[in-house]
Amino acid sequence: KPDHGLFIDDVFDPSPASTAGIQPGDLILSISDTKIVSVVDFQQALYYFSGTKVPIRFFRDGKEMLKIMQIEKRPAAANRK
């Protein structure tokens, strides 16, 4: 079992995560080559890769898996200064 990752407890449908096949119970290990250890890492990666397709590495049922996921572009309202 991995020593890091972000546990997914819910996935909205439809969403980029559900389209990519991410499921509740998955453990997100990395986005692109960015190691995910905390919620902050996850949020920063989503912000950094906004509007692009990236590989998502995750752990499910004792196996590491890899999917390509389109990260949605951040809405303008989310870009507060």
mmCIF file of the N, C-alpha and C atoms, coordinates in Angstrom:
data_MODEL
# 
_entry.id   MODEL 
# 
loop_
_atom_site.group_PDB 
_atom_site.id 
_atom_site.type_symbol 
_atom_site.label_atom_id 
_atom_site.label_alt_id 
_atom_site.label_comp_id 
_atom_site.label_asym_id 
_atom_site.label_entity_id 
_atom_site.label_seq_id 
_atom_site.pdbx_PDB_ins_code 
_atom_site.Cartn_x 
_atom_site.Cartn_y 
_atom_site.Cartn_z 
_atom_site.occupancy 
_atom_site.B_iso_or_equiv 
_atom_site.pdbx_formal_charge 
_atom_site.auth_seq_id 
_atom_site.auth_comp_id 
_atom_site.auth_asym_id 
_atom_site.auth_atom_id 
_atom_site.pdbx_PDB_model_num 
ATOM 1   N N  . LYS A 1 1  ? 0.851   -1.188 0.000   1.00 0.00 ? 1  LYS A N  1 
ATOM 2   C CA . LYS A 1 1  ? 0.000   0.000  0.000   1.00 0.00 ? 1  LYS A CA 1 
ATOM 3   C C  . LYS A 1 1  ? 0.896   1.250  0.000   1.00 0.00 ? 1  LYS A C  1 
ATOM 4   N N  . PRO A 1 2  ? 0.528   2.279  -0.767  1.00 0.00 ? 2  PRO A N  1 
ATOM 5   C CA . PRO A 1 2  ? 1.341   3.499  -0.847  1.00 0.00 ? 2  PRO A CA 1 
ATOM 6   C C  . PRO A 1 2  ? 1.461   4.226  0.493   1.00 0.00 ? 2  PRO A C  1 
ATOM 7   N N  . ASP A 1 3  ? 2.548   4.961  0.655   1.00 0.00 ? 3  ASP A N  1 
ATOM 8   C CA . ASP A 1 3  ? 2.774   5.721  1.885   1.00 0.00 ? 3  ASP A CA 1 
ATOM 9   C C  . ASP A 1 3  ? 2.280   7.163  1.789   1.00 0.00 ? 3  ASP A C  1 
ATOM 10  N N  . HIS A 1 4  ? 1.629   7.509  0.680   1.00 0.00 ? 4  HIS A N  1 
ATOM 11  C CA . HIS A 1 4  ? 1.094   8.864  0.506   1.00 0.00 ? 4  HIS A CA 1 
ATOM 12  C C  . HIS A 1 4  ? -0.131  8.797  -0.402  1.00 0.00 ? 4  HIS A C  1 
ATOM 13  N N  . GLY A 1 5  ? -0.809  9.916  -0.527  1.00 0.00 ? 5  GLY A N  1 
ATOM 14  C CA . GLY A 1 5  ? -1.953  9.995  -1.422  1.00 0.00 ? 5  GLY A CA 1 
ATOM 15  C C  . GLY A 1 5  ? -3.121  10.701 -0.756  1.00 0.00 ? 5  GLY A C  1 
ATOM 16  N N  . LEU A 1 6  ? -4.094  11.050 -1.575  1.00 0.00 ? 6  LEU A N  1 
ATOM 17  C CA . LEU A 1 6  ? -5.293  11.732 -1.111  1.00 0.00 ? 6  LEU A CA 1 
ATOM 18  C C  . LEU A 1 6  ? -6.475  10.792 -1.312  1.00 0.00 ? 6  LEU A C  1 
ATOM 19  N N  . PHE A 1 7  ? -7.151  10.438 -0.223  1.00 0.00 ? 7  PHE A N  1 
ATOM 20  C CA . PHE A 1 7  ? -8.298  9.537  -0.269  1.00 0.00 ? 7  PHE A CA 1 
ATOM 21  C C  . PHE A 1 7  ? -9.496  10.260 -0.871  1.00 0.00 ? 7  PHE A C  1 
ATOM 22  N N  . ILE A 1 8  ? -10.147 9.638  -1.846  1.00 0.00 ? 8  ILE A N  1 
ATOM 23  C CA . ILE A 1 8  ? -11.335 10.200 -2.495  1.00 0.00 ? 8  ILE A CA 1 
ATOM 24  C C  . ILE A 1 8  ? -12.566 9.588  -1.835  1.00 0.00 ? 8  ILE A C  1 
ATOM 25  N N  . ASP A 1 9  ? -13.359 10.441 -1.179  1.00 0.00 ? 9  ASP A N  1 
ATOM 26  C CA . ASP A 1 9  ? -14.545 9.905  -0.500  1.00 0.00 ? 9  ASP A CA 1 
ATOM 27  C C  . ASP A 1 9  ? -15.824 10.107 -1.309  1.00 0.00 ? 9  ASP A C  1 
ATOM 28  N N  . ASP A 1 10 ? -15.783 10.976 -2.343  1.00 0.00 ? 10 ASP A N  1 
ATOM 29  C CA . ASP A 1 10 ? -16.968 11.207 -3.162  1.00 0.00 ? 10 ASP A CA 1 
ATOM 30  C C  . ASP A 1 10 ? -16.531 11.697 -4.537  1.00 0.00 ? 10 ASP A C  1 
ATOM 31  N N  . VAL A 1 11 ? -17.293 11.350 -5.551  1.00 0.00 ? 11 VAL A N  1 
ATOM 32  C CA . VAL A 1 11 ? -17.048 11.801 -6.920  1.00 0.00 ? 11 VAL A CA 1 
ATOM 33  C C  . VAL A 1 11 ? -18.376 12.261 -7.495  1.00 0.00 ? 11 VAL A C  1 
ATOM 34  N N  . PHE A 1 12 ? -18.416 13.493 -7.954  1.00 0.00 ? 12 PHE A N  1 
ATOM 35  C CA . PHE A 1 12 ? -19.638 14.021 -8.563  1.00 0.00 ? 12 PHE A CA 1 
ATOM 36  C C  . PHE A 1 12 ? -19.777 13.493 -9.979  1.00 0.00 ? 12 PHE A C  1 
ATOM 37  N N  . ASP A 1 13 ? -21.017 13.291 -10.406 1.00 0.00 ? 13 ASP A N  1 
ATOM 38  C CA . ASP A 1 13 ? -21.294 12.804 -11.752 1.00 0.00 ? 13 ASP A CA 1 
ATOM 39  C C  . ASP A 1 13 ? -22.330 13.716 -12.387 1.00 0.00 ? 13 ASP A C  1 
ATOM 40  N N  . PRO A 1 14 ? -22.046 14.333 -13.495 1.00 0.00 ? 14 PRO A N  1 
ATOM 41  C CA . PRO A 1 14 ? -20.832 14.219 -14.295 1.00 0.00 ? 14 PRO A CA 1 
ATOM 42  C C  . PRO A 1 14 ? -19.734 15.154 -13.776 1.00 0.00 ? 14 PRO A C  1 
ATOM 43  N N  . SER A 1 15 ? -18.506 14.724 -13.931 1.00 0.00 ? 15 SER A N  1 
ATOM 44  C CA . SER A 1 15 ? -17.336 15.530 -13.588 1.00 0.00 ? 15 SER A CA 1 
ATOM 45  C C  . SER A 1 15 ? -16.138 14.951 -14.334 1.00 0.00 ? 15 SER A C  1 
ATOM 46  N N  . PRO A 1 16 ? -15.050 15.710 -14.455 1.00 0.00 ? 16 PRO A N  1 
ATOM 47  C CA . PRO A 1 16 ? -13.847 15.153 -15.088 1.00 0.00 ? 16 PRO A CA 1 
ATOM 48  C C  . PRO A 1 16 ? -13.353 13.903 -14.354 1.00 0.00 ? 16 PRO A C  1 
ATOM 49  N N  . ALA A 1 17 ? -13.469 13.888 -13.031 1.00 0.00 ? 17 ALA A N  1 
ATOM 50  C CA . ALA A 1 17 ? -13.028 12.712 -12.268 1.00 0.00 ? 17 ALA A CA 1 
ATOM 51  C C  . ALA A 1 17 ? -13.862 11.486 -12.624 1.00 0.00 ? 17 ALA A C  1 
ATOM 52  N N  . SER A 1 18 ? -15.193 11.637 -12.687 1.00 0.00 ? 18 SER A N  1 
ATOM 53  C CA . SER A 1 18 ? -16.037 10.487 -13.022 1.00 0.00 ? 18 SER A CA 1 
ATOM 54  C C  . SER A 1 18 ? -15.801 10.037 -14.458 1.00 0.00 ? 18 SER A C  1 
ATOM 55  N N  . THR A 1 19 ? -15.597 10.993 -15.363 1.00 0.00 ? 19 THR A N  1 
ATOM 56  C CA . THR A 1 19 ? -15.305 10.660 -16.761 1.00 0.00 ? 19 THR A CA 1 
ATOM 57  C C  . THR A 1 19 ? -14.004 9.876  -16.881 1.00 0.00 ? 19 THR A C  1 
ATOM 58  N N  . ALA A 1 20 ? -13.012 10.238 -16.062 1.00 0.00 ? 20 ALA A N  1 
ATOM 59  C CA . ALA A 1 20 ? -11.720 9.538  -16.080 1.00 0.00 ? 20 ALA A CA 1 
ATOM 60  C C  . ALA A 1 20 ? -11.769 8.195  -15.363 1.00 0.00 ? 20 ALA A C  1 
ATOM 61  N N  . GLY A 1 21 ? -12.870 7.915  -14.666 1.00 0.00 ? 21 GLY A N  1 
ATOM 62  C CA . GLY A 1 21 ? -13.002 6.635  -13.985 1.00 0.00 ? 21 GLY A CA 1 
ATOM 63  C C  . GLY A 1 21 ? -12.556 6.647  -12.536 1.00 0.00 ? 21 GLY A C  1 
ATOM 64  N N  . ILE A 1 22 ? -12.309 7.822  -11.962 1.00 0.00 ? 22 ILE A N  1 
ATOM 65  C CA . ILE A 1 22 ? -11.964 7.920  -10.548 1.00 0.00 ? 22 ILE A CA 1 
ATOM 66  C C  . ILE A 1 22 ? -13.206 7.557  -9.732  1.00 0.00 ? 22 ILE A C  1 
ATOM 67  N N  . GLN A 1 23 ? -13.019 6.774  -8.682  1.00 0.00 ? 23 GLN A N  1 
ATOM 68  C CA . GLN A 1 23 ? -14.144 6.299  -7.870  1.00 0.00 ? 23 GLN A CA 1 
ATOM 69  C C  . GLN A 1 23 ? -13.912 6.595  -6.389  1.00 0.00 ? 23 GLN A C  1 
ATOM 70  N N  . PRO A 1 24 ? -15.002 6.696  -5.615  1.00 0.00 ? 24 PRO A N  1 
ATOM 71  C CA . PRO A 1 24 ? -14.841 6.812  -4.169  1.00 0.00 ? 24 PRO A CA 1 
ATOM 72  C C  . PRO A 1 24 ? -14.010 5.630  -3.658  1.00 0.00 ? 24 PRO A C  1 
ATOM 73  N N  . GLY A 1 25 ? -13.092 5.930  -2.746  1.00 0.00 ? 25 GLY A N  1 
ATOM 74  C CA . GLY A 1 25 ? -12.197 4.897  -2.215  1.00 0.00 ? 25 GLY A CA 1 
ATOM 75  C C  . GLY A 1 25 ? -10.836 4.888  -2.867  1.00 0.00 ? 25 GLY A C  1 
ATOM 76  N N  . ASP A 1 26 ? -10.711 5.548  -4.028  1.00 0.00 ? 26 ASP A N  1 
ATOM 77  C CA . ASP A 1 26 ? -9.401  5.635  -4.685  1.00 0.00 ? 26 ASP A CA 1 
ATOM 78  C C  . ASP A 1 26 ? -8.471  6.521  -3.868  1.00 0.00 ? 26 ASP A C  1 
ATOM 79  N N  . LEU A 1 27 ? -7.185  6.308  -4.021  1.00 0.00 ? 27 LEU A N  1 
ATOM 80  C CA . LEU A 1 27 ? -6.159  7.108  -3.379  1.00 0.00 ? 27 LEU A CA 1 
ATOM 81  C C  . LEU A 1 27 ? -5.348  7.769  -4.487  1.00 0.00 ? 27 LEU A C  1 
ATOM 82  N N  . ILE A 1 28 ? -5.492  9.095  -4.653  1.00 0.00 ? 28 ILE A N  1 
ATOM 83  C CA . ILE A 1 28 ? -4.756  9.819  -5.696  1.00 0.00 ? 28 ILE A CA 1 
ATOM 84  C C  . ILE A 1 28 ? -3.303  9.939  -5.258  1.00 0.00 ? 28 ILE A C  1 
ATOM 85  N N  . LEU A 1 29 ? -2.384  9.416  -6.072  1.00 0.00 ? 29 LEU A N  1 
ATOM 86  C CA . LEU A 1 29 ? -0.959  9.413  -5.743  1.00 0.00 ? 29 LEU A CA 1 
ATOM 87  C C  . LEU A 1 29 ? -0.210  10.567 -6.393  1.00 0.00 ? 29 LEU A C  1 
ATOM 88  N N  . SER A 1 30 ? -0.565  10.869 -7.653  1.00 0.00 ? 30 SER A N  1 
ATOM 89  C CA . SER A 1 30 ? 0.106   11.966 -8.350  1.00 0.00 ? 30 SER A CA 1 
ATOM 90  C C  . SER A 1 30 ? -0.755  12.495 -9.478  1.00 0.00 ? 30 SER A C  1 
ATOM 91  N N  . ILE A 1 31 ? -0.523  13.752 -9.795  1.00 0.00 ? 31 ILE A N  1 
ATOM 92  C CA . ILE A 1 31 ? -1.133  14.412 -10.951 1.00 0.00 ? 31 ILE A CA 1 
ATOM 93  C C  . ILE A 1 31 ? 0.037   14.913 -11.779 1.00 0.00 ? 31 ILE A C  1 
ATOM 94  N N  . SER A 1 32 ? 0.118   14.444 -13.025 1.00 0.00 ? 32 SER A N  1 
ATOM 95  C CA . SER A 1 32 ? 1.311   14.596 -13.835 1.00 0.00 ? 32 SER A CA 1 
ATOM 96  C C  . SER A 1 32 ? 2.424   13.951 -13.017 1.00 0.00 ? 32 SER A C  1 
ATOM 97  N N  . ASP A 1 33 ? 3.520   14.602 -12.769 1.00 0.00 ? 33 ASP A N  1 
ATOM 98  C CA . ASP A 1 33 ? 4.553   14.001 -11.916 1.00 0.00 ? 33 ASP A CA 1 
ATOM 99  C C  . ASP A 1 33 ? 4.583   14.652 -10.545 1.00 0.00 ? 33 ASP A C  1 
ATOM 100 N N  . THR A 1 34 ? 3.492   15.348 -10.182 1.00 0.00 ? 34 THR A N  1 
ATOM 101 C CA . THR A 1 34 ? 3.409   16.021 -8.893  1.00 0.00 ? 34 THR A CA 1 
ATOM 102 C C  . THR A 1 34 ? 2.843   15.061 -7.849  1.00 0.00 ? 34 THR A C  1 
ATOM 103 N N  . LYS A 1 35 ? 3.659   14.712 -6.864  1.00 0.00 ? 35 LYS A N  1 
ATOM 104 C CA . LYS A 1 35 ? 3.251   13.809 -5.788  1.00 0.00 ? 35 LYS A CA 1 
ATOM 105 C C  . LYS A 1 35 ? 2.162   14.479 -4.950  1.00 0.00 ? 35 LYS A C  1 
ATOM 106 N N  . ILE A 1 36 ? 1.086   13.761 -4.683  1.00 0.00 ? 36 ILE A N  1 
ATOM 107 C CA . ILE A 1 36 ? -0.024  14.283 -3.889  1.00 0.00 ? 36 ILE A CA 1 
ATOM 108 C C  . ILE A 1 36 ? 0.042   13.664 -2.490  1.00 0.00 ? 36 ILE A C  1 
ATOM 109 N N  . VAL A 1 37 ? 0.273   14.540 -1.498  1.00 0.00 ? 37 VAL A N  1 
ATOM 110 C CA . VAL A 1 37 ? 0.372   14.102 -0.117  1.00 0.00 ? 37 VAL A CA 1 
ATOM 111 C C  . VAL A 1 37 ? -0.757  14.691 0.722   1.00 0.00 ? 37 VAL A C  1 
ATOM 112 N N  . SER A 1 38 ? -1.290  15.836 0.285   1.00 0.00 ? 38 SER A N  1 
ATOM 113 C CA . SER A 1 38 ? -2.313  16.536 1.073   1.00 0.00 ? 38 SER A CA 1 
ATOM 114 C C  . SER A 1 38 ? -3.347  17.175 0.157   1.00 0.00 ? 38 SER A C  1 
ATOM 115 N N  . VAL A 1 39 ? -4.404  17.693 0.767   1.00 0.00 ? 39 VAL A N  1 
ATOM 116 C CA . VAL A 1 39 ? -5.441  18.419 0.022   1.00 0.00 ? 39 VAL A CA 1 
ATOM 117 C C  . VAL A 1 39 ? -4.822  19.638 -0.659  1.00 0.00 ? 39 VAL A C  1 
ATOM 118 N N  . VAL A 1 40 ? -3.888  20.300 0.013   1.00 0.00 ? 40 VAL A N  1 
ATOM 119 C CA . VAL A 1 40 ? -3.228  21.477 -0.570  1.00 0.00 ? 40 VAL A CA 1 
ATOM 120 C C  . VAL A 1 40 ? -2.467  21.087 -1.835  1.00 0.00 ? 40 VAL A C  1 
ATOM 121 N N  . ASP A 1 41 ? -1.746  19.976 -1.812  1.00 0.00 ? 41 ASP A N  1 
ATOM 122 C CA . ASP A 1 41 ? -1.039  19.502 -3.010  1.00 0.00 ? 41 ASP A CA 1 
ATOM 123 C C  . ASP A 1 41 ? -2.027  19.277 -4.154  1.00 0.00 ? 41 ASP A C  1 
ATOM 124 N N  . PHE A 1 42 ? -3.155  18.653 -3.836  1.00 0.00 ? 42 PHE A N  1 
ATOM 125 C CA . PHE A 1 42 ? -4.182  18.350 -4.829  1.00 0.00 ? 42 PHE A CA 1 
ATOM 126 C C  . PHE A 1 42 ? -4.738  19.636 -5.435  1.00 0.00 ? 42 PHE A C  1 
ATOM 127 N N  . GLN A 1 43 ? -5.095  20.597 -4.581  1.00 0.00 ? 43 GLN A N  1 
ATOM 128 C CA . GLN A 1 43 ? -5.651  21.865 -5.062  1.00 0.00 ? 43 GLN A CA 1 
ATOM 129 C C  . GLN A 1 43 ? -4.638  22.632 -5.901  1.00 0.00 ? 43 GLN A C  1 
ATOM 130 N N  . GLN A 1 44 ? -3.380  22.657 -5.475  1.00 0.00 ? 44 GLN A N  1 
ATOM 131 C CA . GLN A 1 44 ? -2.346  23.353 -6.239  1.00 0.00 ? 44 GLN A CA 1 
ATOM 132 C C  . GLN A 1 44 ? -2.136  22.704 -7.602  1.00 0.00 ? 44 GLN A C  1 
ATOM 133 N N  . ALA A 1 45 ? -2.152  21.380 -7.644  1.00 0.00 ? 45 ALA A N  1 
ATOM 134 C CA . ALA A 1 45 ? -1.985  20.679 -8.926  1.00 0.00 ? 45 ALA A CA 1 
ATOM 135 C C  . ALA A 1 45 ? -3.147  20.977 -9.860  1.00 0.00 ? 45 ALA A C  1 
ATOM 136 N N  . LEU A 1 46 ? -4.385  20.980 -9.333  1.00 0.00 ? 46 LEU A N  1 
ATOM 137 C CA . LEU A 1 46 ? -5.545  21.299 -10.172 1.00 0.00 ? 46 LEU A CA 1 
ATOM 138 C C  . LEU A 1 46 ? -5.440  22.721 -10.719 1.00 0.00 ? 46 LEU A C  1 
ATOM 139 N N  . TYR A 1 47 ? -4.981  23.636 -9.890  1.00 0.00 ? 47 TYR A N  1 
ATOM 140 C CA . TYR A 1 47 ? -4.804  25.028 -10.323 1.00 0.00 ? 47 TYR A CA 1 
ATOM 141 C C  . TYR A 1 47 ? -3.708  25.120 -11.391 1.00 0.00 ? 47 TYR A C  1 
ATOM 142 N N  . TYR A 1 48 ? -2.572  24.490 -11.140 1.00 0.00 ? 48 TYR A N  1 
ATOM 143 C CA . TYR A 1 48 ? -1.427  24.559 -12.054 1.00 0.00 ? 48 TYR A CA 1 
ATOM 144 C C  . TYR A 1 48 ? -1.736  23.941 -13.417 1.00 0.00 ? 48 TYR A C  1 
ATOM 145 N N  . PHE A 1 49 ? -2.441  22.810 -13.426 1.00 0.00 ? 49 PHE A N  1 
ATOM 146 C CA . PHE A 1 49 ? -2.724  22.093 -14.677 1.00 0.00 ? 49 PHE A CA 1 
ATOM 147 C C  . PHE A 1 49 ? -4.092  22.431 -15.267 1.00 0.00 ? 49 PHE A C  1 
ATOM 148 N N  . SER A 1 50 ? -4.720  23.497 -14.776 1.00 0.00 ? 50 SER A N  1 
ATOM 149 C CA . SER A 1 50 ? -6.038  23.930 -15.248 1.00 0.00 ? 50 SER A CA 1 
ATOM 150 C C  . SER A 1 50 ? -6.086  24.011 -16.771 1.00 0.00 ? 50 SER A C  1 
ATOM 151 N N  . GLY A 1 51 ? -7.085  23.373 -17.369 1.00 0.00 ? 51 GLY A N  1 
ATOM 152 C CA . GLY A 1 51 ? -7.289  23.425 -18.812 1.00 0.00 ? 51 GLY A CA 1 
ATOM 153 C C  . GLY A 1 51 ? -6.436  22.462 -19.618 1.00 0.00 ? 51 GLY A C  1 
ATOM 154 N N  . THR A 1 52 ? -5.739  21.526 -18.964 1.00 0.00 ? 52 THR A N  1 
ATOM 155 C CA . THR A 1 52 ? -4.874  20.585 -19.697 1.00 0.00 ? 52 THR A CA 1 
ATOM 156 C C  . THR A 1 52 ? -5.253  19.139 -19.391 1.00 0.00 ? 52 THR A C  1 
ATOM 157 N N  . LYS A 1 53 ? -4.736  18.232 -20.212 1.00 0.00 ? 53 LYS A N  1 
ATOM 158 C CA . LYS A 1 53 ? -4.883  16.793 -19.961 1.00 0.00 ? 53 LYS A CA 1 
ATOM 159 C C  . LYS A 1 53 ? -3.611  16.321 -19.278 1.00 0.00 ? 53 LYS A C  1 
ATOM 160 N N  . VAL A 1 54 ? -3.779  15.580 -18.191 1.00 0.00 ? 54 VAL A N  1 
ATOM 161 C CA . VAL A 1 54 ? -2.625  15.103 -17.433 1.00 0.00 ? 54 VAL A CA 1 
ATOM 162 C C  . VAL A 1 54 ? -2.832  13.657 -16.990 1.00 0.00 ? 54 VAL A C  1 
ATOM 163 N N  . PRO A 1 55 ? -1.737  12.937 -16.782 1.00 0.00 ? 55 PRO A N  1 
ATOM 164 C CA . PRO A 1 55 ? -1.859  11.599 -16.217 1.00 0.00 ? 55 PRO A CA 1 
ATOM 165 C C  . PRO A 1 55 ? -2.112  11.684 -14.713 1.00 0.00 ? 55 PRO A C  1 
ATOM 166 N N  . ILE A 1 56 ? -3.066  10.898 -14.251 1.00 0.00 ? 56 ILE A N  1 
ATOM 167 C CA . ILE A 1 56 ? -3.406  10.799 -12.832 1.00 0.00 ? 56 ILE A CA 1 
ATOM 168 C C  . ILE A 1 56 ? -3.055  9.377  -12.400 1.00 0.00 ? 56 ILE A C  1 
ATOM 169 N N  . ARG A 1 57 ? -2.175  9.254  -11.422 1.00 0.00 ? 57 ARG A N  1 
ATOM 170 C CA . ARG A 1 57 ? -1.813  7.945  -10.885 1.00 0.00 ? 57 ARG A CA 1 
ATOM 171 C C  . ARG A 1 57 ? -2.576  7.769  -9.574  1.00 0.00 ? 57 ARG A C  1 
ATOM 172 N N  . PHE A 1 58 ? -3.244  6.613  -9.439  1.00 0.00 ? 58 PHE A N  1 
ATOM 173 C CA . PHE A 1 58 ? -4.029  6.357  -8.236  1.00 0.00 ? 58 PHE A CA 1 
ATOM 174 C C  . PHE A 1 58 ? -3.971  4.887  -7.859  1.00 0.00 ? 58 PHE A C  1 
ATOM 175 N N  . PHE A 1 59 ? -4.400  4.599  -6.642  1.00 0.00 ? 59 PHE A N  1 
ATOM 176 C CA . PHE A 1 59 ? -4.351  3.256  -6.080  1.00 0.00 ? 59 PHE A CA 1 
ATOM 177 C C  . PHE A 1 59 ? -5.776  2.788  -5.809  1.00 0.00 ? 59 PHE A C  1 
ATOM 178 N N  . ARG A 1 60 ? -6.092  1.573  -6.299  1.00 0.00 ? 60 ARG A N  1 
ATOM 179 C CA . ARG A 1 60 ? -7.427  0.992  -6.088  1.00 0.00 ? 60 ARG A CA 1 
ATOM 180 C C  . ARG A 1 60 ? -7.303  -0.528 -6.016  1.00 0.00 ? 60 ARG A C  1 
ATOM 181 N N  . ASP A 1 61 ? -7.961  -1.112 -5.043  1.00 0.00 ? 61 ASP A N  1 
ATOM 182 C CA . ASP A 1 61 ? -8.028  -2.576 -4.918  1.00 0.00 ? 61 ASP A CA 1 
ATOM 183 C C  . ASP A 1 61 ? -6.652  -3.239 -4.979  1.00 0.00 ? 61 ASP A C  1 
ATOM 184 N N  . GLY A 1 62 ? -5.675  -2.620 -4.294  1.00 0.00 ? 62 GLY A N  1 
ATOM 185 C CA . GLY A 1 62 ? -4.349  -3.229 -4.238  1.00 0.00 ? 62 GLY A CA 1 
ATOM 186 C C  . GLY A 1 62 ? -3.485  -3.015 -5.454  1.00 0.00 ? 62 GLY A C  1 
ATOM 187 N N  . LYS A 1 63 ? -3.956  -2.188 -6.416  1.00 0.00 ? 63 LYS A N  1 
ATOM 188 C CA . LYS A 1 63 ? -3.197  -1.956 -7.643  1.00 0.00 ? 63 LYS A CA 1 
ATOM 189 C C  . LYS A 1 63 ? -3.033  -0.470 -7.918  1.00 0.00 ? 63 LYS A C  1 
ATOM 190 N N  . GLU A 1 64 ? -1.860  -0.113 -8.438  1.00 0.00 ? 64 GLU A N  1 
ATOM 191 C CA . GLU A 1 64 ? -1.644  1.244  -8.903  1.00 0.00 ? 64 GLU A CA 1 
ATOM 192 C C  . GLU A 1 64 ? -2.166  1.342  -10.333 1.00 0.00 ? 64 GLU A C  1 
ATOM 193 N N  . MET A 1 65 ? -2.894  2.425  -10.625 1.00 0.00 ? 65 MET A N  1 
ATOM 194 C CA . MET A 1 65 ? -3.489  2.607  -11.941 1.00 0.00 ? 65 MET A CA 1 
ATOM 195 C C  . MET A 1 65 ? -3.126  3.982  -12.486 1.00 0.00 ? 65 MET A C  1 
ATOM 196 N N  . LEU A 1 66 ? -3.247  4.142  -13.792 1.00 0.00 ? 66 LEU A N  1 
ATOM 197 C CA . LEU A 1 66 ? -2.946  5.402  -14.448 1.00 0.00 ? 66 LEU A CA 1 
ATOM 198 C C  . LEU A 1 66 ? -4.047  5.714  -15.449 1.00 0.00 ? 66 LEU A C  1 
ATOM 199 N N  . LYS A 1 67 ? -4.569  6.929  -15.386 1.00 0.00 ? 67 LYS A N  1 
ATOM 200 C CA . LYS A 1 67 ? -5.592  7.404  -16.328 1.00 0.00 ? 67 LYS A CA 1 
ATOM 201 C C  . LYS A 1 67 ? -5.190  8.798  -16.789 1.00 0.00 ? 67 LYS A C  1 
ATOM 202 N N  . ILE A 1 68 ? -5.612  9.161  -17.977 1.00 0.00 ? 68 ILE A N  1 
ATOM 203 C CA . ILE A 1 68 ? -5.429  10.527 -18.474 1.00 0.00 ? 68 ILE A CA 1 
ATOM 204 C C  . ILE A 1 68 ? -6.715  11.280 -18.191 1.00 0.00 ? 68 ILE A C  1 
ATOM 205 N N  . MET A 1 69 ? -6.582  12.459 -17.578 1.00 0.00 ? 69 MET A N  1 
ATOM 206 C CA . MET A 1 69 ? -7.754  13.227 -17.176 1.00 0.00 ? 69 MET A CA 1 
ATOM 207 C C  . MET A 1 69 ? -7.639  14.662 -17.653 1.00 0.00 ? 69 MET A C  1 
ATOM 208 N N  . GLN A 1 70 ? -8.736  15.187 -18.167 1.00 0.00 ? 70 GLN A N  1 
ATOM 209 C CA . GLN A 1 70 ? -8.829  16.598 -18.542 1.00 0.00 ? 70 GLN A CA 1 
ATOM 210 C C  . GLN A 1 70 ? -9.129  17.406 -17.285 1.00 0.00 ? 70 GLN A C  1 
ATOM 211 N N  . ILE A 1 71 ? -8.233  18.307 -16.912 1.00 0.00 ? 71 ILE A N  1 
ATOM 212 C CA . ILE A 1 71 ? -8.471  19.181 -15.769 1.00 0.00 ? 71 ILE A CA 1 
ATOM 213 C C  . ILE A 1 71 ? -9.272  20.376 -16.275 1.00 0.00 ? 71 ILE A C  1 
ATOM 214 N N  . GLU A 1 72 ? -10.431 20.610 -15.680 1.00 0.00 ? 72 GLU A N  1 
ATOM 215 C CA . GLU A 1 72 ? -11.276 21.721 -16.128 1.00 0.00 ? 72 GLU A CA 1 
ATOM 216 C C  . GLU A 1 72 ? -10.561 23.055 -15.935 1.00 0.00 ? 72 GLU A C  1 
ATOM 217 N N  . LYS A 1 73 ? -10.862 23.966 -16.836 1.00 0.00 ? 73 LYS A N  1 
ATOM 218 C CA . LYS A 1 73 ? -10.325 25.314 -16.712 1.00 0.00 ? 73 LYS A CA 1 
ATOM 219 C C  . LYS A 1 73 ? -10.986 26.003 -15.516 1.00 0.00 ? 73 LYS A C  1 
ATOM 220 N N  . ARG A 1 74 ? -10.177 26.699 -14.741 1.00 0.00 ? 74 ARG A N  1 
ATOM 221 C CA . ARG A 1 74 ? -10.691 27.420 -13.573 1.00 0.00 ? 74 ARG A CA 1 
ATOM 222 C C  . ARG A 1 74 ? -11.611 28.520 -14.000 1.00 0.00 ? 74 ARG A C  1 
ATOM 223 N N  . PRO A 1 75 ? -12.804 28.632 -13.398 1.00 0.00 ? 75 PRO A N  1 
ATOM 224 C CA . PRO A 1 75 ? -13.703 29.735 -13.726 1.00 0.00 ? 75 PRO A CA 1 
ATOM 225 C C  . PRO A 1 75 ? -13.103 31.064 -13.258 1.00 0.00 ? 75 PRO A C  1 
ATOM 226 N N  . ALA A 1 76 ? -13.407 32.134 -13.965 1.00 0.00 ? 76 ALA A N  1 
ATOM 227 C CA . ALA A 1 76 ? -12.866 33.455 -13.647 1.00 0.00 ? 76 ALA A CA 1 
ATOM 228 C C  . ALA A 1 76 ? -13.169 33.845 -12.202 1.00 0.00 ? 76 ALA A C  1 
ATOM 229 N N  . ALA A 1 77 ? -14.341 33.476 -11.704 1.00 0.00 ? 77 ALA A N  1 
ATOM 230 C CA . ALA A 1 77 ? -14.730 33.836 -10.334 1.00 0.00 ? 77 ALA A CA 1 
ATOM 231 C C  . ALA A 1 77 ? -13.802 33.193 -9.298  1.00 0.00 ? 77 ALA A C  1 
ATOM 232 N N  . ALA A 1 78 ? -13.096 32.139 -9.658  1.00 0.00 ? 78 ALA A N  1 
ATOM 233 C CA . ALA A 1 78 ? -12.200 31.472 -8.722  1.00 0.00 ? 78 ALA A CA 1 
ATOM 234 C C  . ALA A 1 78 ? -10.836 32.153 -8.649  1.00 0.00 ? 78 ALA A C  1 
ATOM 235 N N  . ASN A 1 79 ? -10.572 33.072 -9.551  1.00 0.00 ? 79 ASN A N  1 
ATOM 236 C CA . ASN A 1 79 ? -9.275  33.744 -9.604  1.00 0.00 ? 79 ASN A CA 1 
ATOM 237 C C  . ASN A 1 79 ? -9.301  35.048 -8.830  1.00 0.00 ? 79 ASN A C  1 
ATOM 238 N N  . ARG A 1 80 ? -9.543  34.952 -7.542  1.00 0.00 ? 80 ARG A N  1 
ATOM 239 C CA . ARG A 1 80 ? -9.575  36.151 -6.684  1.00 0.00 ? 80 ARG A CA 1 
ATOM 240 C C  . ARG A 1 80 ? -8.160  36.546 -6.310  1.00 0.00 ? 80 ARG A C  1 
ATOM 241 N N  . LYS A 1 81 ? -7.975  37.827 -6.128  1.00 0.00 ? 81 LYS A N  1 
ATOM 242 C CA . LYS A 1 81 ? -6.651  38.315 -5.725  1.00 0.00 ? 81 LYS A CA 1 
ATOM 243 C C  . LYS A 1 81 ? -6.634  38.655 -4.272  1.00 0.00 ? 81 LYS A C  1 
# 
